[in-house]
Amino acid sequence: MYKATLVVQEQLRQVGFTAEVESYDFAVFMEHRSDPAQWELFITSNSYGLNPSQFSVLNPAWAAFDRPEVAEGIEGIRYASSADEATEAWRGLQQFIYEYGAASVLGQYSSVVATRNTVEYFDFFQYPVYWNVT
């Protein structure tokens, strides 16, 4: 995330913005992130959920993105009577997110998780779960 921040900083400078980078450990970042008066833009990583309403950017407590359009879009997804209706609600919400400028994807990353056949009780949901693994 730090390297991505430096790239964005340089791009902002090239178009005339003053861009100062402040780097924090995760606990301090979370304190700053919860107070929009302390930042104009932040770069972080997020994972994708099974449902768009699980995305961090759509949670008003995550980045102070508390807009009625978001709440209406999430409600449209959650209460849709069909997958097609939910997909259409997500398209509208996604268009609003991009037009509003709430978030942008700067890149992707992936990882590989492997075990051998002697490992027991290993589980993988969104991340590896090692509890009680033998």
Biotite code that builds the C-alpha atoms (Angstrom):
import biotite.structure as struc

atoms = struc.array([
    struc.Atom([0.000, 0.000, 0.000], chain_id="A", res_id=1, res_name="MET", atom_name="CA", element="C"),
    struc.Atom([2.892, 2.342, 0.727], chain_id="A", res_id=2, res_name="TYR", atom_name="CA", element="C"),
    struc.Atom([4.296, 2.044, -2.811], chain_id="A", res_id=3, res_name="LYS", atom_name="CA", element="C"),
    struc.Atom([0.845, 2.622, -4.293], chain_id="A", res_id=4, res_name="ALA", atom_name="CA", element="C"),
    struc.Atom([0.563, 5.726, -2.114], chain_id="A", res_id=5, res_name="THR", atom_name="CA", element="C"),
    struc.Atom([3.824, 7.097, -3.503], chain_id="A", res_id=6, res_name="LEU", atom_name="CA", element="C"),
    struc.Atom([2.631, 6.544, -7.074], chain_id="A", res_id=7, res_name="VAL", atom_name="CA", element="C"),
    struc.Atom([-0.645, 8.366, -6.375], chain_id="A", res_id=8, res_name="VAL", atom_name="CA", element="C"),
    struc.Atom([1.234, 11.158, -4.597], chain_id="A", res_id=9, res_name="GLN", atom_name="CA", element="C"),
    struc.Atom([3.471, 11.701, -7.621], chain_id="A", res_id=10, res_name="GLU", atom_name="CA", element="C"),
    struc.Atom([0.515, 11.681, -10.019], chain_id="A", res_id=11, res_name="GLN", atom_name="CA", element="C"),
    struc.Atom([-1.290, 14.257, -7.883], chain_id="A", res_id=12, res_name="LEU", atom_name="CA", element="C"),
    struc.Atom([1.814, 16.453, -7.788], chain_id="A", res_id=13, res_name="ARG", atom_name="CA", element="C"),
    struc.Atom([2.145, 16.241, -11.581], chain_id="A", res_id=14, res_name="GLN", atom_name="CA", element="C"),
    struc.Atom([-1.319, 17.747, -11.999], chain_id="A", res_id=15, res_name="VAL", atom_name="CA", element="C"),
    struc.Atom([-0.719, 20.503, -9.461], chain_id="A", res_id=16, res_name="GLY", atom_name="CA", element="C"),
    struc.Atom([-1.899, 19.168, -6.097], chain_id="A", res_id=17, res_name="PHE", atom_name="CA", element="C"),
    struc.Atom([0.092, 19.388, -2.912], chain_id="A", res_id=18, res_name="THR", atom_name="CA", element="C"),
    struc.Atom([0.150, 15.806, -1.682], chain_id="A", res_id=19, res_name="ALA", atom_name="CA", element="C"),
    struc.Atom([1.627, 14.850, 1.673], chain_id="A", res_id=20, res_name="GLU", atom_name="CA", element="C"),
    struc.Atom([1.992, 11.198, 2.637], chain_id="A", res_id=21, res_name="VAL", atom_name="CA", element="C"),
    struc.Atom([1.494, 10.189, 6.231], chain_id="A", res_id=22, res_name="GLU", atom_name="CA", element="C"),
    struc.Atom([2.259, 6.568, 7.009], chain_id="A", res_id=23, res_name="SER", atom_name="CA", element="C"),
    struc.Atom([0.962, 4.859, 10.154], chain_id="A", res_id=24, res_name="TYR", atom_name="CA", element="C"),
    struc.Atom([0.886, 1.472, 11.739], chain_id="A", res_id=25, res_name="ASP", atom_name="CA", element="C"),
    struc.Atom([-2.495, -0.200, 11.390], chain_id="A", res_id=26, res_name="PHE", atom_name="CA", element="C"),
    struc.Atom([-3.882, 0.804, 14.806], chain_id="A", res_id=27, res_name="ALA", atom_name="CA", element="C"),
    struc.Atom([-3.109, 4.496, 14.252], chain_id="A", res_id=28, res_name="VAL", atom_name="CA", element="C"),
    struc.Atom([-4.413, 4.308, 10.681], chain_id="A", res_id=29, res_name="PHE", atom_name="CA", element="C"),
    struc.Atom([-7.729, 2.957, 11.990], chain_id="A", res_id=30, res_name="MET", atom_name="CA", element="C"),
    struc.Atom([-7.990, 5.904, 14.413], chain_id="A", res_id=31, res_name="GLU", atom_name="CA", element="C"),
    struc.Atom([-7.356, 8.407, 11.612], chain_id="A", res_id=32, res_name="HIS", atom_name="CA", element="C"),
    struc.Atom([-9.624, 6.598, 9.156], chain_id="A", res_id=33, res_name="ARG", atom_name="CA", element="C"),
    struc.Atom([-12.552, 6.869, 11.533], chain_id="A", res_id=34, res_name="SER", atom_name="CA", element="C"),
    struc.Atom([-12.264, 10.683, 11.551], chain_id="A", res_id=35, res_name="ASP", atom_name="CA", element="C"),
    struc.Atom([-12.731, 12.206, 8.068], chain_id="A", res_id=36, res_name="PRO", atom_name="CA", element="C"),
    struc.Atom([-11.446, 15.549, 9.337], chain_id="A", res_id=37, res_name="ALA", atom_name="CA", element="C"),
    struc.Atom([-7.984, 13.941, 9.492], chain_id="A", res_id=38, res_name="GLN", atom_name="CA", element="C"),
    struc.Atom([-7.695, 12.910, 5.831], chain_id="A", res_id=39, res_name="TRP", atom_name="CA", element="C"),
    struc.Atom([-8.604, 13.812, 2.275], chain_id="A", res_id=40, res_name="GLU", atom_name="CA", element="C"),
    struc.Atom([-7.710, 10.459, 0.716], chain_id="A", res_id=41, res_name="LEU", atom_name="CA", element="C"),
    struc.Atom([-6.368, 7.179, 2.007], chain_id="A", res_id=42, res_name="PHE", atom_name="CA", element="C"),
    struc.Atom([-5.079, 4.029, 0.390], chain_id="A", res_id=43, res_name="ILE", atom_name="CA", element="C"),
    struc.Atom([-5.776, 0.662, 1.908], chain_id="A", res_id=44, res_name="THR", atom_name="CA", element="C"),
    struc.Atom([-6.451, -2.862, 0.788], chain_id="A", res_id=45, res_name="SER", atom_name="CA", element="C"),
    struc.Atom([-9.816, -4.523, 0.949], chain_id="A", res_id=46, res_name="ASN", atom_name="CA", element="C"),
    struc.Atom([-11.076, -7.899, -0.013], chain_id="A", res_id=47, res_name="SER", atom_name="CA", element="C"),
    struc.Atom([-14.181, -8.640, -1.973], chain_id="A", res_id=48, res_name="TYR", atom_name="CA", element="C"),
    struc.Atom([-17.182, -10.075, -0.211], chain_id="A", res_id=49, res_name="GLY", atom_name="CA", element="C"),
    struc.Atom([-19.740, -12.499, -1.499], chain_id="A", res_id=50, res_name="LEU", atom_name="CA", element="C"),
    struc.Atom([-22.286, -9.693, -1.674], chain_id="A", res_id=51, res_name="ASN", atom_name="CA", element="C"),
    struc.Atom([-21.549, -6.066, -2.654], chain_id="A", res_id=52, res_name="PRO", atom_name="CA", element="C"),
    struc.Atom([-23.098, -4.872, 0.600], chain_id="A", res_id=53, res_name="SER", atom_name="CA", element="C"),
    struc.Atom([-20.095, -6.435, 2.378], chain_id="A", res_id=54, res_name="GLN", atom_name="CA", element="C"),
    struc.Atom([-17.594, -4.063, 0.724], chain_id="A", res_id=55, res_name="PHE", atom_name="CA", element="C"),
    struc.Atom([-15.868, -1.835, 3.260], chain_id="A", res_id=56, res_name="SER", atom_name="CA", element="C"),
    struc.Atom([-16.322, 1.301, 1.173], chain_id="A", res_id=57, res_name="VAL", atom_name="CA", element="C"),
    struc.Atom([-20.102, 0.956, 1.448], chain_id="A", res_id=58, res_name="LEU", atom_name="CA", element="C"),
    struc.Atom([-20.024, 0.854, 5.241], chain_id="A", res_id=59, res_name="ASN", atom_name="CA", element="C"),
    struc.Atom([-20.540, 4.429, 6.513], chain_id="A", res_id=60, res_name="PRO", atom_name="CA", element="C"),
    struc.Atom([-18.353, 3.660, 9.543], chain_id="A", res_id=61, res_name="ALA", atom_name="CA", element="C"),
    struc.Atom([-15.407, 2.669, 7.335], chain_id="A", res_id=62, res_name="TRP", atom_name="CA", element="C"),
    struc.Atom([-14.726, 5.836, 5.364], chain_id="A", res_id=63, res_name="ALA", atom_name="CA", element="C"),
    struc.Atom([-17.584, 8.169, 6.268], chain_id="A", res_id=64, res_name="ALA", atom_name="CA", element="C"),
    struc.Atom([-19.314, 7.412, 2.960], chain_id="A", res_id=65, res_name="PHE", atom_name="CA", element="C"),
    struc.Atom([-22.765, 7.965, 4.405], chain_id="A", res_id=66, res_name="ASP", atom_name="CA", element="C"),
    struc.Atom([-24.940, 8.795, 1.415], chain_id="A", res_id=67, res_name="ARG", atom_name="CA", element="C"),
    struc.Atom([-28.629, 7.980, 0.881], chain_id="A", res_id=68, res_name="PRO", atom_name="CA", element="C"),
    struc.Atom([-27.793, 6.587, -2.562], chain_id="A", res_id=69, res_name="GLU", atom_name="CA", element="C"),
    struc.Atom([-25.602, 3.944, -0.919], chain_id="A", res_id=70, res_name="VAL", atom_name="CA", element="C"),
    struc.Atom([-28.241, 2.939, 1.618], chain_id="A", res_id=71, res_name="ALA", atom_name="CA", element="C"),
    struc.Atom([-30.863, 2.742, -1.143], chain_id="A", res_id=72, res_name="GLU", atom_name="CA", element="C"),
    struc.Atom([-28.562, 0.678, -3.359], chain_id="A", res_id=73, res_name="GLY", atom_name="CA", element="C"),
    struc.Atom([-27.765, -1.783, -0.580], chain_id="A", res_id=74, res_name="ILE", atom_name="CA", element="C"),
    struc.Atom([-31.440, -2.068, 0.258], chain_id="A", res_id=75, res_name="GLU", atom_name="CA", element="C"),
    struc.Atom([-32.179, -2.750, -3.417], chain_id="A", res_id=76, res_name="GLY", atom_name="CA", element="C"),
    struc.Atom([-29.641, -5.593, -3.405], chain_id="A", res_id=77, res_name="ILE", atom_name="CA", element="C"),
    struc.Atom([-30.751, -7.093, -0.101], chain_id="A", res_id=78, res_name="ARG", atom_name="CA", element="C"),
    struc.Atom([-34.476, -7.034, -0.839], chain_id="A", res_id=79, res_name="TYR", atom_name="CA", element="C"),
    struc.Atom([-34.364, -7.912, -4.526], chain_id="A", res_id=80, res_name="ALA", atom_name="CA", element="C"),
    struc.Atom([-36.868, -10.556, -5.586], chain_id="A", res_id=81, res_name="SER", atom_name="CA", element="C"),
    struc.Atom([-34.465, -12.091, -8.115], chain_id="A", res_id=82, res_name="SER", atom_name="CA", element="C"),
    struc.Atom([-30.769, -12.295, -8.935], chain_id="A", res_id=83, res_name="ALA", atom_name="CA", element="C"),
    struc.Atom([-31.394, -10.117, -12.011], chain_id="A", res_id=84, res_name="ASP", atom_name="CA", element="C"),
    struc.Atom([-33.043, -7.433, -9.871], chain_id="A", res_id=85, res_name="GLU", atom_name="CA", element="C"),
    struc.Atom([-30.144, -7.543, -7.391], chain_id="A", res_id=86, res_name="ALA", atom_name="CA", element="C"),
    struc.Atom([-27.655, -7.278, -10.250], chain_id="A", res_id=87, res_name="THR", atom_name="CA", element="C"),
    struc.Atom([-29.454, -4.222, -11.597], chain_id="A", res_id=88, res_name="GLU", atom_name="CA", element="C"),
    struc.Atom([-29.437, -2.585, -8.141], chain_id="A", res_id=89, res_name="ALA", atom_name="CA", element="C"),
    struc.Atom([-25.690, -3.283, -7.888], chain_id="A", res_id=90, res_name="TRP", atom_name="CA", element="C"),
    struc.Atom([-25.086, -1.730, -11.319], chain_id="A", res_id=91, res_name="ARG", atom_name="CA", element="C"),
    struc.Atom([-26.815, 1.454, -10.211], chain_id="A", res_id=92, res_name="GLY", atom_name="CA", element="C"),
    struc.Atom([-24.914, 1.576, -6.919], chain_id="A", res_id=93, res_name="LEU", atom_name="CA", element="C"),
    struc.Atom([-21.615, 0.877, -8.641], chain_id="A", res_id=94, res_name="GLN", atom_name="CA", element="C"),
    struc.Atom([-22.250, 3.692, -11.132], chain_id="A", res_id=95, res_name="GLN", atom_name="CA", element="C"),
    struc.Atom([-22.924, 6.071, -8.238], chain_id="A", res_id=96, res_name="PHE", atom_name="CA", element="C"),
    struc.Atom([-19.710, 4.997, -6.462], chain_id="A", res_id=97, res_name="ILE", atom_name="CA", element="C"),
    struc.Atom([-17.623, 5.661, -9.573], chain_id="A", res_id=98, res_name="TYR", atom_name="CA", element="C"),
    struc.Atom([-19.303, 8.982, -10.405], chain_id="A", res_id=99, res_name="GLU", atom_name="CA", element="C"),
    struc.Atom([-19.058, 10.175, -6.808], chain_id="A", res_id=100, res_name="TYR", atom_name="CA", element="C"),
    struc.Atom([-15.429, 9.101, -6.619], chain_id="A", res_id=101, res_name="GLY", atom_name="CA", element="C"),
    struc.Atom([-15.765, 7.172, -3.372], chain_id="A", res_id=102, res_name="ALA", atom_name="CA", element="C"),
    struc.Atom([-13.274, 4.457, -4.219], chain_id="A", res_id=103, res_name="ALA", atom_name="CA", element="C"),
    struc.Atom([-11.112, 3.151, -6.980], chain_id="A", res_id=104, res_name="SER", atom_name="CA", element="C"),
    struc.Atom([-9.247, -0.071, -7.594], chain_id="A", res_id=105, res_name="VAL", atom_name="CA", element="C"),
    struc.Atom([-5.527, 0.584, -8.017], chain_id="A", res_id=106, res_name="LEU", atom_name="CA", element="C"),
    struc.Atom([-4.489, -3.019, -8.527], chain_id="A", res_id=107, res_name="GLY", atom_name="CA", element="C"),
    struc.Atom([-5.101, -6.630, -7.698], chain_id="A", res_id=108, res_name="GLN", atom_name="CA", element="C"),
    struc.Atom([-3.199, -9.259, -5.802], chain_id="A", res_id=109, res_name="TYR", atom_name="CA", element="C"),
    struc.Atom([-3.758, -12.894, -5.079], chain_id="A", res_id=110, res_name="SER", atom_name="CA", element="C"),
    struc.Atom([-2.158, -15.647, -3.101], chain_id="A", res_id=111, res_name="SER", atom_name="CA", element="C"),
    struc.Atom([-1.918, -19.395, -3.073], chain_id="A", res_id=112, res_name="VAL", atom_name="CA", element="C"),
    struc.Atom([-2.838, -21.491, -0.048], chain_id="A", res_id=113, res_name="VAL", atom_name="CA", element="C"),
    struc.Atom([-1.813, -25.135, -0.037], chain_id="A", res_id=114, res_name="ALA", atom_name="CA", element="C"),
    struc.Atom([-1.861, -27.970, 2.465], chain_id="A", res_id=115, res_name="THR", atom_name="CA", element="C"),
    struc.Atom([-0.843, -31.597, 2.341], chain_id="A", res_id=116, res_name="ARG", atom_name="CA", element="C"),
    struc.Atom([-3.152, -34.526, 2.864], chain_id="A", res_id=117, res_name="ASN", atom_name="CA", element="C"),
    struc.Atom([-1.959, -35.043, 6.464], chain_id="A", res_id=118, res_name="THR", atom_name="CA", element="C"),
    struc.Atom([-3.344, -31.665, 7.594], chain_id="A", res_id=119, res_name="VAL", atom_name="CA", element="C"),
    struc.Atom([-6.657, -31.945, 9.403], chain_id="A", res_id=120, res_name="GLU", atom_name="CA", element="C"),
    struc.Atom([-9.353, -29.377, 10.243], chain_id="A", res_id=121, res_name="TYR", atom_name="CA", element="C"),
    struc.Atom([-7.893, -26.668, 8.038], chain_id="A", res_id=122, res_name="PHE", atom_name="CA", element="C"),
    struc.Atom([-10.573, -24.320, 6.750], chain_id="A", res_id=123, res_name="ASP", atom_name="CA", element="C"),
    struc.Atom([-10.538, -21.488, 4.273], chain_id="A", res_id=124, res_name="PHE", atom_name="CA", element="C"),
    struc.Atom([-13.287, -18.946, 4.136], chain_id="A", res_id=125, res_name="PHE", atom_name="CA", element="C"),
    struc.Atom([-12.074, -15.495, 3.219], chain_id="A", res_id=126, res_name="GLN", atom_name="CA", element="C"),
    struc.Atom([-8.674, -16.167, 4.748], chain_id="A", res_id=127, res_name="TYR", atom_name="CA", element="C"),
    struc.Atom([-7.000, -19.317, 6.052], chain_id="A", res_id=128, res_name="PRO", atom_name="CA", element="C"),
    struc.Atom([-8.430, -20.452, 9.386], chain_id="A", res_id=129, res_name="VAL", atom_name="CA", element="C"),
    struc.Atom([-5.822, -22.235, 11.484], chain_id="A", res_id=130, res_name="TYR", atom_name="CA", element="C"),
    struc.Atom([-7.849, -22.756, 14.638], chain_id="A", res_id=131, res_name="TRP", atom_name="CA", element="C"),
    struc.Atom([-7.495, -26.367, 15.872], chain_id="A", res_id=132, res_name="ASN", atom_name="CA", element="C"),
    struc.Atom([-5.526, -27.439, 12.793], chain_id="A", res_id=133, res_name="VAL", atom_name="CA", element="C"),
    struc.Atom([-3.448, -30.570, 13.291], chain_id="A", res_id=134, res_name="THR", atom_name="CA", element="C"),
])
